[in-house]
Amino acid sequence: MKFITRLVFVMAPALLAAGMLFAHPGDYHKYSGEQLYMRFCASCHGTSGAGDGPVAEALSTHLPDLREMAVRSGQRFSRDWVYRIVDGRVRIAAHGTREMPVWGTGFYVEYGANADADGKAQAIISELVDYLIAIQQPPLESP
């Protein structure tokens, strides 16, 4: 089992990079937050966000239910904190190990690794965070 876990850990970045090639990077900004989530997050976090995606079992870290992030934080959702976790370029010690892909770098490189690319990466990550806000259970009250 350790061999399989290590194989998945070693192969995951290559598979993620290959997966990014199936859509032209210029298209990602047209995706909804849900579409982005299903494309880049659901394999680990599950289609509902429960942490039960097909890859989750092979990971050494238990994946939390993403639908309950606000509940675990006293019914508050820190958009900035979640954004930084998804982006991954700034390490957050409380987030634990770095098994999750560094999506900020991935999108930045995919779009050409320049100032324009950084803006596009930020917009995509913001869409993902908006989707995570939308799936919180119980639903968050509007400000």
N, C-alpha and C positions, 0 to 999 in steps of 0.2 A: 504494500500500500504506500510506503514511503517513496518508492520509486515512481509510482503514478503521480503522487503529489508533487514531487520534484520535477517530473516531466511536464506537468501542467504549468507549474510555476515558471519553468524555463521557456516553455513554448507560448505562454500567454501573450507576452509582448509581441512576438512575431505574428501570432494569429490576430491580435488586435490591429496591428499595422496592416496586415493583409486585408482585414475586414474594412478598413478605411479606404482601400483602393476600389471597392466595388461601387462606390458612388463618387462622382467627381466632387472634390472638396468645395467647389463653388456652390454645390447644391445643399450643403448642410444648413446654411443660413435660411433656407426655405422650409426646413423641417419644423414641425411644432415641437414643443417640449416633450410631448408624449412620444412622438416619432423618434426623437433623439434618444429618449430613455430606452425605448424598445430596441433601438439599434446598438447602443453602447453600454447600457446598464443592466438590462433584463437578464442577460446570460448569467450574471452573478446574483443580482438582487431579486430576480424573479419578476414576472410580468406585472404582479400586483404590488411589488415593493416589499414583500414579506421576508426577503432574504433567502428565498428557496429556489433560486435559479439553478439550472443544470450544472453549472460550474461550482456552485457554493460548496458542495460536499468535498471537493478536492482542495479547498482552501484551508489553511491552518487557522484562520481567524473566523470566528462565528460572525455572520453578517446580521446586523440588527434589522428589525422591521422598520423600513424607511417611512412607513405610514404613521409611525408613532414618535417621530423625532420631537415634535412639539410637546407631546405628553411627557416624554422623558425630561423635558426642560421646563416643566411647570406650565404647560400650555403656551409657551413662547417659542417662536421659530426665529432663530437668528439667521437671517438671510446671508449676512456677511460671513458668518462662521461656516455655514453650509457651502456657500460659494467657494470659500478657500479650500474646503475639503475636496470638492469636486474638481476644482482647478488643479490642486496638488502641487503647485510650484512653490508654495510656502509650506513647509512642514509644520504640522500642528501636533505637538507631542501627545495631547489627549486623544488624538485620533488613532494612535497605535502604530503598527507597522505599516510599511509602504507596499502592501500587496496590491492596493488599488492603483490602476493606471494613472499616470500624471496627465490628465486630459488637457490641461492648459498647454503643456508643451506639445502634446500630440497634435492638437488643432493648430497651434502656432506654426509648427513645422509644416504641417500639411498645407497651410495657406501661404507659405513662402518665407516664414521667419523674418518678417519685417514689421514696421509699425502698423501697417494695414492688417497684417495677419493677426497681430495681437488684439486689435479691435474686434475682428471676426471671432476669434477664440473666446473673447470675453462675452460677446453676444450669444454665442452658442451655449456657454456655461450658464448664462443668465436664464436662457430658455429652460434649461434642465432644472435649475433651482425653482423657477416659477412652477414647473410641473410638480416638483416635490412638495411645494406649498399646497398645490391643488389636491394632492392625494392624502393629506394629513387626516387622521381619524382620531377623535371627531374633527370635523371641518373647523378650520380657524375662522374666527370672526373677522369681518372686514374692518380695517382701521377707520 
